[in-house]
Amino acid sequence: MQYKRMPIEVESPEQLGYNTIECNLAESSVHDAVFKDLNLNLNDLILCYGDHLGKPELRELIASEYPGITSQDVLLTAGAASALFITATSLLSSKEHMIVVRPNYATNIETPRAIGCEIDFIDLDFSTEFQLDITKIQALIKPNTKYISITTPHNPTGTVIPEKTLKALVELAESGNCYLLVDETYRDLTPENQLPLAATLSSKVISVSSVSKAYGLPGIRIGWLITTNKQLQGLFLAAKEQIFLCNSVVDEEIAHLFLMKKDRFLPEIQQKLRKNREIVQNWMKSNPYMEWIEPSGGVVCFPRIKEEVKIDLEKFYSTLYHKHKTLVGPGHWFEMDKRYMRIGYGWPTAESLTRGLANISNALKETAG
Ligand SMILES: Cc1ncc(COP(=O)(O)O)c(C=O)c1O
């Protein structure tokens, strides 16, 4: 493995220091929950090794949401990040080939790269509204293609693929004898027109998610891999046992107690999202410097500074952070031009979001020629 730190992690708010940022528009989740607000009692918890697949009651609860999925199809992991790592390291080697959408959550690209496998990218384009072109993917499948990797709702663009595209991808994986990895970490943040859980569609599909983004619990590292393919699940379990054996039982307990009563928290989360989304929509309408493809799911969008705007991009980001104490996710976090920026609208309060967006406008005015 050729590990390399990723800019999105080196420059993340937690690494820069939350105290250096007043308006944090760089997060890709809803706001972090506070333990006491969850009103959980862990006093009787035994701090033993946990079940290697993950706490059975939590796996059952997760499985119960999806038709045809049983607790044996669910492997708990340390966040979605380790689910992606387990998938990549279990399936890929320098002899294998994979196809991945770009831009993407960096790990979906960087771990295959660290493994040294052959990678083909499916580059999403602003001009086609960041939509996936199935024919391009089809043309790239080879005998040694191990999997196709997509993210929906997508990070950083917030696009959601249509159900017919998901089904066509499943068919491609089946006919191409490869797997389809669907990173669905933002799935629960798309209440309208939700797609079926991808793993319910075929044993060739691996679904990945976690409690980090939709519920604001990234500090407990709980995610999961779902696949109905028993052989694959066995391979993933072997990988998990070698990497970290089992999850933290404390994390599993918190995730379980939380998910049992998640419906109490969801309406408030969704109401805040609707309001914050409107704030971004209104800001985009009145912003002469930028253009965007409106997101249809998740909590992030990926607008860009118009091509005709002359601007010193380094100066812009520096002014935005150092003078206006506002952080966004610059394009290079996603191997894209820095004219693009990811704005996370689910994490900040409405007031902080409004101020942060005004700071972006001010930094643009101050640095555009
Ligand atoms: C698409 C996507 N997948 C996976 C992750 C990893 O999340 P976690 O490991 O906290 O579950 C992220 C985090 O930003 C993400 O955006």
The ligand as a MOL file (V3000), in Angstrom:
LIG
                    3D

  0  0  0     0  0            999 V3000
M  V30 BEGIN CTAB
M  V30 COUNTS 16 16 0 0 0
M  V30 BEGIN ATOM
M  V30 1 C -19.5040 9.8160 0.4340 0
M  V30 2 C -18.8110 9.5480 1.7340 0
M  V30 3 N -18.5570 8.2760 2.0630 0
M  V30 4 C -17.9490 7.9680 3.2190 0
M  V30 5 C -17.5510 8.9540 4.1010 0
M  V30 6 C -16.8920 8.5620 5.3920 0
M  V30 7 O -17.7510 8.8220 6.4620 0
M  V30 8 P -17.6630 8.0840 7.8530 0
M  V30 9 O -16.4440 7.2570 7.8580 0
M  V30 10 O -17.6240 9.1520 8.8910 0
M  V30 11 O -18.9110 7.2630 7.9480 0
M  V30 12 C -17.7710 10.2930 3.7780 0
M  V30 13 C -17.2950 11.3750 4.6600 0
M  V30 14 O -17.2380 12.5240 4.2940 0
M  V30 15 C -18.4330 10.5930 2.5660 0
M  V30 16 O -18.7010 11.8440 2.2110 0
M  V30 END ATOM
M  V30 BEGIN BOND
M  V30 1 1 1 2
M  V30 2 1 2 3
M  V30 3 2 2 15
M  V30 4 2 3 4
M  V30 5 1 4 5
M  V30 6 1 5 6
M  V30 7 2 5 12
M  V30 8 1 6 7
M  V30 9 1 7 8
M  V30 10 2 8 9
M  V30 11 1 8 10
M  V30 12 1 8 11
M  V30 13 1 12 13
M  V30 14 1 12 15
M  V30 15 2 13 14
M  V30 16 1 15 16
M  V30 END BOND
M  V30 END CTAB
M  END
